Amino acid sequence: MKRALPVYNAESSRFECVWPGCGGACCRESRPPVSAGEEAIIRAQIPRVLDRVRPAARKVLEGGTWVSKRKKGGRPMLAIAERYCVFYNEGCVLHALGAAEGDKNQYKPGTCITFPLDRDDHERWFVRQHGLNGEEWTELACLDPAASPRTGAESLTEEIAFAERFEAGLEDWRRTRS
């Protein structure tokens, strides 16, 4: 599958992930939305991640409230514990679990996989940047175009490739599985 995902500011945007130097800033106060398929696959992994999460997050997971009542785009959002996503512990535990099995993305929500890509009100893909489309997450240094000389097209090849797979229907389980 060789298809170019149209990302309207891929060449003009500037982005470079600075993990771990940022301390997981994109996971702080972050409640990524999850589809029914993602919720089901994550739910099945809860027993496997309990020993990997922070104590406050473990309480949330054991209490069954890891999906909040808040919604974004009609999808429920993951909960937070002590200011971080419940699956954050010096990195994403869902990412670590999947990576140990050979696919770092198999348990992560698509929103997390594609960050900082997003869609605008016209469903066009773009790289989130300070000052673009009313971006409110100004404390994330990685969204500051002055912070990196690399274009989004250069630095986001994995994220764009995943979004291409999603758009091509190769990740449909994320939308429909229950």
HELIX and SHEET records of a PDB file:
HELIX    1   1 ALA A   25  CYS A   27  5                                   3    
HELIX    2   2 ALA A   36  VAL A   49  1                                  14    
HELIX    3   3 PRO A   55  GLU A   62  1                                   8    
HELIX    4   4 VAL A   93  ALA A  100  1                                   8    
HELIX    5   5 GLY A  110  THR A  114  1                                   5    
HELIX    6   6 ALA A  141  LEU A  143  5                                   3    
HELIX    7   7 PRO A  145  ALA A  147  5                                   3    
HELIX    8   8 GLY A  152  SER A  155  1                                   4    
HELIX    9   9 THR A  157  GLU A  167  1                                  11    
HELIX   10  10 TRP A  173  THR A  176  1                                   4    
SHEET    1   A 2 VAL A  67  LYS A  72  0                                        
SHEET    2   A 2 ARG A  75  LEU A  78 -1                                        
SHEET    1   B 2 ILE A  80  ALA A  81  0                                        
SHEET    2   B 2 TYR A  84  CYS A  85 -1                                        
SHEET    1   C 2 LEU A 117  ARG A 119  0                                        
SHEET    2   C 2 TRP A 125  VAL A 127 -1                                        
END                                                                             
